[in-house]
Amino acid sequence: MVSVIAENIPNEFISIKHLGTFKNGIEDFDSEETRKWAGGLENHTLRNYSGKTELTIDIDVSKIIKIIF
């Protein structure tokens, strides 16, 4: 993936904006497949609860075709 950090609050929040794909050494911003989800956000929020850290990840699924874990 080709992405940029859209917002960063150290130790609290980071937002990653996905712009394109990277395959076989080539960045792709223009293919039909990439345009379907480009601009989607992946937000990571960190919260402290009683000395433990909770990580919440929100993904803009309206922009994603499929997610593979």
Secondary structure as the mmCIF struct_conf table of DSSP 4:
data_model
#
loop_
_struct_conf.conf_type_id
_struct_conf.id
_struct_conf.beg_label_comp_id
_struct_conf.beg_label_asym_id
_struct_conf.beg_label_seq_id
_struct_conf.end_label_comp_id
_struct_conf.end_label_asym_id
_struct_conf.end_label_seq_id
STRN STRN1 VAL A 2 ILE A 9
TURN_TY1_P TURN_TY1_P1 PRO A 10 GLU A 12
STRN STRN2 PHE A 13 LYS A 23
TURN_TY1_P TURN_TY1_P2 ASN A 24 GLY A 25
STRN STRN3 ILE A 26 ASP A 28
BEND BEND1 PHE A 29 SER A 31
HELX_RH_AL_P HELX_RH_AL_P1 GLU A 32 TRP A 37
TURN_TY1_P TURN_TY1_P3 ALA A 38 GLY A 39
STRN STRN4 LEU A 41 TYR A 49
TURN_TY1_P TURN_TY1_P4 SER A 50 GLY A 51
STRN STRN5 LYS A 52 ILE A 59
HELX_RH_3T_P HELX_RH_3T_P1 VAL A 61 LYS A 63
BEND BEND2 ILE A 65 ILE A 65
#
